[in-house]
């Protein structure tokens, strides 16, 4: 399983991101006097700039062969042969390329999970055969099976793998940034009090809110939100809070889990409890 996990990390390493990563060339091999040889054994690989890799061959006549090998590898990068080295410029990823990379990441992660399942299944089958042939006792079989399950549980989950891969390509959500919107829906993940910067001030109540675009922000809870709890669905808007550095948003009146609508009068109490409308 450790070898499979190492292979997974190598697969993620060769995914092209917006920054130069020499590991992208790890699987590139060149024809060196009739022998398929890793590119790092026939050339020096350098990163002179954040978005540039240079490959300087030890033998100048290998320039053309290195260029062809990189083209065959289909890395999504066009090599440039300047006569002394092969340069690999990394252009910024566009949205279409990001989507392709996310699909590739999901496929790699799914293949990894399948391999782990197959390893666990084959190992358990082998242990059962050993128990059947009286090589292992029933208690030893159970102990070994439990150990295999514990090792499997320590493996990264599919969501963790996809999240890591998305971070590598700096994946951007389709939802516009929070600052571009007057208000945004979210779910409270934590409610707590904090001490204002100004001395002798009363404690302020704030909440961590996870928005629909995945961003998590700290929002001030005004008086209308005195009954706010975790998992409440709320609307927030921008607005700094005096004496609370880092708090730039307010929770506004009306929770969505209580069918509240901002700026609309309704037969409800301050934060969602039903009133008898007359």
N, C-alpha and C positions, 0 to 999 in steps of 0.2 A: 504493500500500500504506500509506503514511503517513496518508492521509486515512481509509482504512478503520480503521487502528489508533486514530486520533483519535475516529472514530465509535464504536468499541468502548468507549473510556474514557467517552464521554458516556453510552452505554447503561448502563454499570456505575454511573455517578454518580447516575442517576435511580432506582436500586433502593432501595427504602425500607429503612433500617436502624433500629436503636434510637436513633440520634442525629439531630438536626436537620441537614439538609444542603440549603442553598438551591438546589443544582443540580437537585434533584428537580423544580423548577418551570421548568427551562429549556425544556421542550417544551410548556408550557402557553401557549395563545394565547387572547386575549379579543377580543370584537367591539367595536372602538372606532370609533364612527361609521361602521359598515358595513365596516370594514377589519379583517382578522384580524391582530392585533398581539401580539408577545411580551409576557408579563405584566410583565417587568422594564422595559418601556418606558412603562408607564402607572402604575407603583406602585413604592414603595420596599420592598425585601425585607430584613428584619432577623432576627437570631437572638438574642433577648434572654436565652434560657435554652438549656441543652444539648439539651432535648427540646421546643423550641417555636420556630416560625417565625411572624412576623407580616408581613402584607402590608398596607401603608398606601397606598391609592390617592391619586394627585395630585388627582383629582376625586372628591368623595364619592359622586356618583351612580353611580360605577363599582363600588361595593361589591358590589351584587347580581350584576352581570355577572362579576366576579372569582370570587365564590363558586360560581356556576354552572359557570364554566370549570374550576375545580379539581375539582368533582364529576364533570364529563364526562371528565376526564383519568384517572379511576379509579386514583388513587395509593395507595389503601388507607388514606387519612386523611380524617377527617370535618372539613371546615372549619367554624369557628365565627365568625359575623358578630356583632360586639359594637356595631355602629353607627358605629365609627370606623375599624376595621381588620378584617381577616380573620385569625383565629388558626388555626394548624395544630399541634395537639398530637401528639407522636410517642409513642404508647404502647409499652411494651416488647414485643418480638416473642415470641409464643408458639411452641411447637414445631411446630404445624401450619403457621403462617405461614413459619417458617424453612424447612420442607421445600418449600413452594411457591417460595420465593425461590431455593433451591438448584436446583430444576428450571429456573427461569427463567434462572439464571446459566449452566447447562449448555447450554441452547438458544442463548443469545446467543453463547457461546464456539464452539459447533458451527457456527453461521451464519458467524461470523468466519472460521473455518478454511475453510469452503466458498468464501467470497468470495476469500480469498487464493489458493486453488487455481485458481479460475476466472481470476483476474488473471494468474497465472503461465502457465496454459494458453493464454490468448488472446494474451499477449505473445510466447510461443514460436512460436505459429502465425503471427503477423504477421512475426516475424523470418525464419521459414522461407520465407514468401512473398517477402520482400525478397531472400533469397539465391537463390530460384528465378528472380526477375526480374533477377538480376545486379546488384542494388543493393548487396548485401553479399557479401563473399568468404566462403569456407568457414571460414577462420580467424577472421574477424570474427564470424561466426555463433556459432562455438563459444565465443569470448570473451564475447560478450553473453549467451549462454545460461548460462554459468558465473556471470556477475555476477548474473543474475536469481535463480539458485539460492542464491547467497550472501545476497542480500537476504531471500529467503524464509526461510532458516535463522535469520536474526536475529530473525524475528518470534517473539513468545511462543508457547510450546506450549499445547495445550489444557489440560493439567494445571496449568500456571502460571496460566492465565486463571481456571480454576475455583477454584484456591486463593486467588487475589486476591479473587474475588467472595465466597468464604466468609468471608474475613477481614472484609469490609465488613459482613456481617450477624452477625458474632460467632458463627459456627456452632459448635454444641456437639455433641460426639460422644455417641452413645447409650450408650457404655460408661461406667459410674460412675467417678468420680474415683479416683485411685490411693489417696488417704488413706483412703477408705472400705473398702478391701479389705485383708485380712491379708497377701496375697501376690499377685503378678502375674507373668504370663509376658511375656518380651521377648526381643529380639535384640541382642547386643552390636554396636555400630557402631565402637567404638574402645576399645583397652586401653592404658593408660599408667601411669606412676608419678608421684607427686606428693610434694612436701616437706611434712611436717607442720608445724603452727604451733609446736609445742614445739621448742626448740633441741636439737641433737644427737640427734634421733630418727631412726630408720631410715625409709627411703622407704616409702611405702604404695602399693599397687597398686590402681587404681580402673578403672572401665569406664563408658563411656556406653552406656546401654541404652535402646533404643526399644521402648516397651511396645505391647501390642495395642490400646490406646486412643489411640495416636498420640503420647502424651507421651514426651519423652526426658529421662531423669534420670541423675544421676551416682551410681554405687553402689560401695561398698567391696567389694574382693575378698578374702575371708579365706583362710586357708591351704588350705582345701579347693578353692579355685579357682586354684591356682598354674599350671595348664595351660590356663587359659581363653584363647580366641583370638577374633578378630573373627568375626562371623556365628554364634557359638555361641548356642543358644537356652537361656535360663536362667529361673529363678524368683528374684524379689527380694521382700524384705519391709522394712518400715520399721524404722528404728533409727539414731540419730545416731552418728557416729564421733568420738571425742575427737581433738582437734588437727587435724581436717579440716573447717573451716568450709564449709558448703554441701552436705556429703555427709550425706544423711539416710536412705540405704537400704543394705541388705546383700544381696549375692548369696548365696542359700542353697544347700545341698548338693543336687546332682542336676540335671543338664542334660537338657532335654527332647529334644535331638537325640541323646542317648545313652539315651533311654527311661528316664531317671531320674525318680523320683517322690519328692517331698519327704516326709521323716519315714518312709520305708520302707526296711528293710534289704534289700540286694540284692547279687548277686554281681558287683560292679563296684569299680574302684579309686576313688580320691578324686574324680576329675572325669571319669568317663565311659569310661575305658579298660577293656576287658573283662577279667575275671578268670576263672580256671578254678574254677567253683563246685564244691565237694565235697559 
